[in-house]
Amino acid sequence: MPITTPLTALLGIKHPILLAPMAALAGSRLVGAVTEAGGFGILGGGYGDREWLEAETAKLKDFAKPFGIGFITWSMAKQPVLLDIALAAKPRAIMLSFGDPTAFAPRIRDAGVLLICQVQSEDMAKQALDAGADILIAQGTEAGGHGASRTTLDIVPAIIDLCAGRVPVVAAGGIADGRGLAAMMMLGASGVLMGTRFYASIEADGADEAKRRICSANAGETVRGVVPDWSRNIFWPAPFTGRTLINEHVRRWTGHEVELMQKVGKVSAEYFAARAAGNFDIAVVFAGESVGLIHDIPPAAEIVERIVTEAEQLLLGRRNSATVVSFPSPLVGEGGAHRQMRDG
């Protein structure tokens, strides 16, 4: 029983699973693997390394299936040429996160490319919709890497209700298995976007030790804060902070951020030396609260298959026991949000 939603129809994919555009981790190999498995791979443009982006998009130019390219919006604004490089690769969609997409939307639209915007509040969602976003990612604080403070269970239905069926809404944050996909679809989401689960895959361009640490981490062993960024001499705009696994470096500086700033030159030098050496007691591993659900490092295609199979079984079980559920965009009437259901 394939799970079809407005998202799968719009992107032309089989499964409502998107790869988060993790900077330096979601390269062309992982994008290709997720896409070949029926999901939607999104290349991690990140802060904007032009040489890396040109090399990775060159590997995708002749790729037959739809894929996307994602950027940190406020950082890409410093290098607008990066968007030209991305559009030249003919992606199905461009994903923008953490900043106002308005300046870039016309170029994306004129190229015939879909615009995906990741948001963490209703105000951000309104801004994205006004800019012409085709898909919204509602990201909860449980997500690895950068994000804000609203929980997934809070932000997802809030953004779904706000959109009122105008565009598909995808859930992100703390999702790593079929239970997460099924739960988000019951909230009205058209699919899920996952980073940490795909970080721990064979095709992710991450260090083996980082992947091992994700697999061995227990639930609750991540934290959101500014230490990872300040240690790299990077300063993100509010309200965004980074979620990582807790390690010795994070323990040392959490609660001592003023001292970190006073010693930022020394701390930064030590941090980059540790990262180059693969020392993850100092270098951080960006990961979400789903780490407690991740215990192995399989191929990305196996991850997709597991999640879809489990979600299908859960949703089919609900259908057979009580209710037939379809997954169009939610409808909003005077009484609030109404999921489209009918008695079985």
C-alpha positions in Angstrom: 0.0 0.0 0.0 2.2 2.9 -1.2 1.7 6.1 0.8 0.7 8.8 -1.6 0.3 12.5 -0.5 0.3 15.9 -2.2 4.0 15.9 -1.5 4.7 12.7 -3.5 2.6 14.0 -6.4 4.3 17.4 -6.5 7.8 16.1 -6.3 7.2 13.1 -8.5 8.5 10.6 -5.9 7.3 7.2 -4.6 7.8 7.7 -0.8 7.1 10.8 1.3 10.6 10.8 2.8 13.0 13.7 2.3 16.7 13.8 3.0 17.7 16.9 5.1 20.4 18.9 3.2 23.1 18.4 5.9 26.1 20.5 5.1 29.2 18.4 4.1 27.2 15.2 4.9 24.5 15.1 2.3 26.7 14.8 -0.8 25.8 13.5 -4.2 26.2 9.9 -3.2 23.7 10.1 -0.3 21.3 12.2 -2.5 21.4 9.6 -5.2 20.9 6.7 -2.8 17.8 8.3 -1.1 16.3 9.3 -4.5 16.9 5.9 -6.1 15.1 4.4 -3.1 12.0 6.4 -3.9 12.6 9.3 -1.5 13.8 12.8 -2.3 17.5 13.6 -1.8 18.5 17.2 -1.1 22.1 18.1 -1.5 23.6 19.9 1.5 24.8 23.3 0.1 25.2 24.5 3.7 27.2 27.8 4.2 28.3 27.7 0.5 31.6 26.1 -0.5 31.6 27.0 -4.2 34.2 24.4 -5.2 32.4 21.6 -3.4 29.0 22.7 -4.8 30.3 22.7 -8.4 31.9 19.3 -7.9 28.8 17.7 -6.3 26.2 19.2 -8.7 28.3 18.1 -11.7 27.7 14.5 -10.5 24.0 15.1 -10.4 23.5 16.9 -13.7 22.7 13.7 -15.6 20.7 12.2 -12.8 17.4 10.9 -14.1 15.3 11.2 -11.0 14.2 14.4 -9.1 16.5 15.8 -6.4 16.9 19.0 -4.5 19.6 21.4 -3.3 19.5 23.1 0.0 21.1 26.2 1.5 21.4 28.2 4.7 19.6 31.3 3.4 21.4 34.0 5.4 24.8 32.6 4.4 23.9 32.1 0.7 22.9 35.8 0.6 26.6 36.6 0.8 27.3 34.5 -2.3 24.3 34.8 -4.6 26.3 33.0 -7.4 25.7 29.8 -5.5 22.1 29.8 -6.5 23.1 30.1 -10.2 25.3 27.0 -9.8 22.5 25.1 -8.1 19.9 26.1 -10.7 22.3 25.0 -13.5 22.1 21.5 -12.2 18.4 21.5 -12.9 17.1 20.3 -9.5 13.4 19.7 -9.0 13.5 21.9 -5.9 15.6 24.4 -4.0 15.3 24.3 -0.2 16.0 27.5 1.8 16.3 27.5 5.6 17.0 30.1 8.2 16.3 33.4 6.6 13.9 35.4 4.4 13.6 33.6 1.0 12.0 36.6 -0.7 15.1 37.8 -2.6 15.7 34.4 -4.1 12.2 33.2 -4.9 11.8 35.0 -8.3 15.0 33.4 -9.7 13.9 30.0 -8.5 10.4 30.4 -9.9 11.7 31.7 -13.2 13.9 28.6 -13.6 10.8 26.4 -13.2 12.1 25.0 -9.9 10.0 24.4 -6.8 10.8 26.4 -3.6 10.9 24.5 -0.3 11.2 26.6 2.8 12.0 25.3 6.3 10.2 27.3 9.0 10.1 27.3 12.8 7.2 29.6 13.5 4.0 30.9 12.0 5.6 34.2 11.1 8.3 32.4 9.2 5.7 30.3 7.5 3.7 33.4 6.4 6.9 35.0 5.1 7.6 31.9 3.0 4.1 31.6 1.7 4.2 35.3 0.7 7.4 34.6 -1.2 5.7 31.8 -3.1 6.9 28.7 -1.3 5.6 25.4 -2.9 6.4 23.2 0.2 6.9 24.1 3.8 9.1 22.1 6.2 7.8 22.5 9.8 10.9 21.9 11.9 10.8 21.1 15.6 13.5 21.7 18.1 14.2 18.0 18.3 16.0 18.2 15.0 19.8 17.9 14.8 21.9 20.8 13.6 20.3 24.3 13.6 16.8 25.0 14.7 14.7 26.9 17.2 12.7 26.1 20.3 9.2 24.9 19.3 8.6 21.1 19.6 7.7 19.0 16.5 4.4 18.1 18.1 3.6 21.8 18.5 4.9 23.3 15.3 3.8 20.7 12.8 0.0 21.0 13.3 0.3 24.8 13.8 1.9 25.2 10.4 -0.6 22.7 8.8 -3.5 24.7 10.1 -1.9 28.0 8.9 -1.4 26.6 5.4 -5.0 25.3 5.2 -4.2 23.1 2.3 -2.4 25.7 0.2 0.9 23.8 0.1 2.1 20.4 1.4 3.7 20.6 4.9 6.5 18.2 5.8 7.5 17.4 9.4 11.1 17.5 10.7 12.6 17.0 14.1 13.2 13.8 16.1 11.9 11.4 13.3 13.9 8.3 12.6 11.5 5.4 12.0 8.1 4.4 10.6 6.3 5.3 13.8 7.5 8.9 13.3 6.3 9.0 9.7 2.9 7.5 10.6 2.5 9.9 13.6 3.3 13.0 11.5 0.8 11.9 8.8 -1.9 11.5 11.4 -1.2 15.1 12.3 -1.8 16.0 8.7 1.8 16.2 7.4 2.4 15.2 3.8 5.8 13.6 4.6 8.9 13.8 6.8 12.4 15.2 6.4 15.2 13.4 8.2 18.8 14.2 8.8 20.2 12.2 11.8 18.9 8.9 10.6 20.5 9.4 7.2 23.8 10.6 8.8 24.1 7.1 10.2 24.1 5.5 6.7 26.8 4.1 4.5 26.5 6.8 1.9 26.7 9.9 4.2 29.9 11.8 3.8 30.6 11.8 7.6 33.4 10.2 9.6 32.9 6.6 10.7 33.5 7.6 14.3 30.8 10.3 14.1 28.3 7.7 12.8 29.4 5.3 15.5 28.7 7.9 18.2 25.2 8.5 16.9 24.5 4.7 17.1 25.9 4.4 20.6 24.2 7.6 22.0 21.3 7.1 24.3 18.1 9.2 24.3 18.6 12.5 26.0 22.3 12.7 25.1 22.0 15.8 22.8 21.8 19.5 23.6 20.9 22.7 21.8 23.1 25.7 22.3 25.6 28.2 20.9 28.8 26.4 21.9 29.3 24.5 18.6 29.0 27.7 16.5 31.0 30.0 18.8 33.8 27.4 19.0 34.0 27.6 15.2 33.9 31.4 15.3 30.5 31.3 13.6 27.6 33.5 14.9 24.1 32.6 13.8 21.2 35.0 13.9 18.6 34.6 16.6 16.6 32.4 17.3 18.7 29.6 15.8 21.0 27.4 17.8 22.7 24.1 17.1 21.8 20.6 18.5 24.7 18.2 18.9 25.7 15.1 20.8 27.0 16.0 24.2 30.8 15.6 24.4 33.6 16.8 26.6 33.9 20.1 24.7 30.2 20.9 25.0 30.2 20.0 28.7 33.3 22.3 29.3 31.8 25.4 27.7 28.0 25.1 28.3 27.3 27.7 30.9 30.6 29.3 30.3 29.9 31.0 27.0 31.2 34.4 28.1 34.6 32.8 28.9 34.5 31.0 25.5 34.1 34.4 23.8 37.0 35.8 25.7 39.2 32.9 24.5 37.5 32.3 21.1 40.8 32.5 19.1 42.4 29.7 21.2 39.2 27.7 21.4 38.6 27.9 17.7 42.1 26.8 16.8 41.8 23.8 19.1 38.4 23.0 17.7 39.5 22.9 14.1 42.6 20.9 14.9 40.5 18.4 16.7 38.1 18.2 13.8 40.9 17.6 11.3 42.2 14.8 13.6 38.8 13.2 13.9 38.7 13.9 17.7 35.0 13.9 18.5 35.6 14.6 22.2 36.2 18.2 21.1 34.7 18.4 17.5 30.9 18.1 17.8 28.6 15.7 16.0 25.4 17.5 14.9 22.6 15.1 15.7 19.0 15.2 16.8 17.0 13.7 19.6 16.2 10.7 17.5 19.6 9.2 18.3 18.1 6.9 20.8 16.2 5.2 18.0 19.3 4.7 15.8 21.5 1.6 16.3 23.1 0.7 13.0 24.7 2.2 9.8 22.8 0.6 6.9 22.6 1.7 3.2 20.2 4.6 2.8 17.9 2.5 0.6 17.4 0.1 3.5 16.5 3.0 5.8 13.9 4.2 3.4 12.4 0.7 3.0 12.3 0.1 6.7 10.5 3.4 7.5 8.0 3.1 4.7 7.2 -0.6 5.5 6.7 0.2 9.2 4.5 3.2 8.5 2.4 1.4 6.0 1.7 -1.4 8.5 0.8 1.1 11.2 -1.5 3.1 9.0 -3.1 0.0 7.5 -3.7 -1.4 10.9 -5.5 1.8 11.9 -7.5 1.7 8.7 -8.6 -1.9 9.3 -9.4 -1.3 13.0 -11.5 1.9 12.8 -11.1 4.5 10.2 -10.2 4.9 6.6 -7.7 7.7 6.3 -6.7 9.6 3.2 -3.9 12.2 3.2 -4.9 15.3 1.2 -4.0 18.7 2.4 -6.0 19.5 5.6 -9.1 21.6 5.2 -9.8 24.4 7.6 -13.3 25.7 8.3 -14.8 28.0 10.8 -14.5 25.4 13.5 -10.7 24.9 13.0 -8.7 22.2 11.3 -10.5 19.1 10.0 -8.8 16.0 8.8 -10.5 14.4 5.8 -11.7 11.0 7.1 -14.7 8.7 6.5 -16.0 5.8 8.5 -14.9 2.4 7.5 
